[in-house]
Amino acid sequence: MSKESTNRAKVTVEKTVFGQTHTGTDIHLFTLRNANGAKACVTNYGATLTHLEVPDRTGTPTDVVLGFDRFEDYISEKYLQAGAFMGCTVGRVCNRIDRGRFTLEGKPYEMAVNNGDHHLHGGLEGFDKKIWKAAILDDGVEFTYVSPDGEENYPGNLTVTVAFTLSEENELTLTYGAKTDKTTVINLTNHSYFNLSGDLSSTILEHDLQVSAPLYVAVKEGSIPTGEILSVKGTPLDFLNTKKIKEGVMADHPQTVIANGLDQTLVVDKNQPAAVLSSEASGICMEVATSEPGIQLYSANYFDGTLEGKGKTYPKHGGIALETQHFPDSPNQPHFPTVVLRPGETFQSFTAFKFSVIK
């Protein structure tokens, strides 16, 4: 196993071989460690977060994301059929595009329909299935991918970067950037499933969640936006005050019935952190800060116990994804915050996950 490491700014970065593709290309894993018990592992396959360890209330290192110990599991038929997107960077456009169609500068585009009647998470082979170039930073690693003009029918040669950096304060920050040579659309997110309990085979239904989001993006069948942005008041999507995730997941409400649980975009206000997730079982608390206008809450509604990783079986509701992003179907919704990127412009975004323990 080959290794490279750096030790700057009190954060170490170690590079190892994580596995090989079917054609023999090495896939690498980058392990970030600080002096306060935090460790993050990210691979250049899909710019994917595979492990994230932080101390629990007893100081015990605890992995808080679902994933796999072996690269082979990320390309297995079982995993691909599950459509789980564990820990990966999703693009060129995350979430759904209605019927896979949109018009940009008067030109119609038709994308792969890979989620019922709709386009999901960049298509048949999105950014989550690409091998990214990697460069070690003082406190992390930066991945770069050049998406060619016409890939998945998206216009423009798009150069994308995502940096994973770890601080001494146990904060993992994801910083995104992109440039294009032709007008295109872009909406990036990370699709990690968090489970802070200390037992990755348990559900997140007893986790406590608070989201600074007074509004939500209403959806119809297929989880496609109606175009309405409504108040969360009186709905199970009201997480303005901390409550158990199960109160949203198990609610009998048209929005949660459509999604089979939580799978909605909440519109966050300017207050940070945008969300706070915690587990009484472990004492771990995670604050989410972001520059994005929305957070897609997804409570792993279609996990069925067939996926196993890290010696655990991942059950239904075994994790919650807090996907910071622009809104679904934005190319077809002109009143939503724009996802259009033009030549000469730079796309920039960040999301940070800061960990502490409940006092």
Residue, then its C-alpha position, 0 to 999 in steps of 0.5 A: m500500500s503506497k502512502e504519502s503524508t503531510n503534517r502542516a497546520k496541526v492537521t495530517v493528511e495521509k494518502t493510501v491506495f483504496g482499491q482499483t477499478h476494473t481497468g486497473t486504475d488506482i483509487h486513492l483514500f485521503t485521511l485527514r486527522n487533527a489533534n482533537g480526535a477527529k478523522a475524515c476519510v475521502t476518496n477521489y472516486g466521486a469525491t466521496l466522504t467514506h468515514l468521519e470520526v469524532p469524539d463522543r461524550t466519553g471521548t471515544p472516536t465515533d464514526v458518524v457517516l454511513g459508507f464502506d471500508r472497501f472501494e469495491d463496495y462503492i461499485s458493486e451491483k447491489y450498491l448501484q441498484a440501491g441508488a444510495f449515493m453514500g457520501c459522494t459529491v453529486g452533480r452536475v445538477c443534484n436532486r430532480i429535474d422534471r421529466g429530464r427537460f429544461t430550456l436554456e437560452g432558448k435551446p431545449y435540453e433533454m437529460a437521462v430519465n433515471n428516477g421514475d419519469h425524472h432526472l436525478h443527481g446528474g444522470l446515469e453517470g454523474f460526478d459521484k461515479k467519476i475519478w477526480k484529480a486530487a491535490i493535498l492541501d495544508d489541512g485537507v484535500e482538493f478534488t478537481y473534475v473536468s466535465p466535458d461539453g455534452e456529458e449527460n447532455y449538459p452544455g459546456n466544459l465545466t471545471v469543478t473543484v471541491a475541497f475537504t478541509l478539517s480544522e482543529e475545532n473538529e469542523l469539516t468544511l466542503t468548499y466548491g468552485a466551478k467555471t464553464d466555457k458555455t452557459t450551463v446549469i450547476n447545483l452541487t451537494n454532498h450526499s453523506y448520511f449521518n448517524l450520530s448515535g454510535d451504532l450505524s445499524s440503528t435508525i436516526l428516528e430518535h435524533d434531535l433536529q433543528v433547522s432554521a428554515p421557515l419555508y419549504v419547497a412544496v412537491k407533487e408526485g415524483s417529488i417534483p416541485t409545484g413551484e410553491i414555496l410555503s410556510v412550514k407552520g402546521t406541517p411536519l416540516d417545521f423544525l424551527n424548534t428542536k424535535k425528534i426526526k421521527e415526528g417528521v418521518m412518521a407524520d401523516h401529511p401529504q408531503t411526507v406521504i409523497a416522499n415516504g418520509l422526509d425528502q423535502t427541501l427546506v428554505v433556510d434563513k440567513n441565521q447560522p448554523a442552518a441546522v443542528l443535529s444531535s444524538e442523546a445516545s452518544g452526546i454528539c452534536m453537529e452544526v451545519a453552516t452553509s452558503e446554500p439557500g436550501i437543505q434537502l432532508y432525506s431520511a433514507n426512506y428506501f433503505d431495506g437492510t440489503l446494504e452492509g458496510k463497516g460491519k453493520t447492516y444499514p436499516k430503513h431510516g439508518g441515516i439522514a442526509l442534510e443535502t445543502q443545495h439550490f432547489p430541485d428542478s430549478p432550471n424549470q422554475p425561474h422564480f427559484p434562486t438561479v442555478v445558471l452559470r455563464p462564462g466568466e462567472t465563478f460558482q462558489s459554495f461552502t458547507a461546514f459540519k462542526f462537531s461537539v458534545i452535548k453538555 
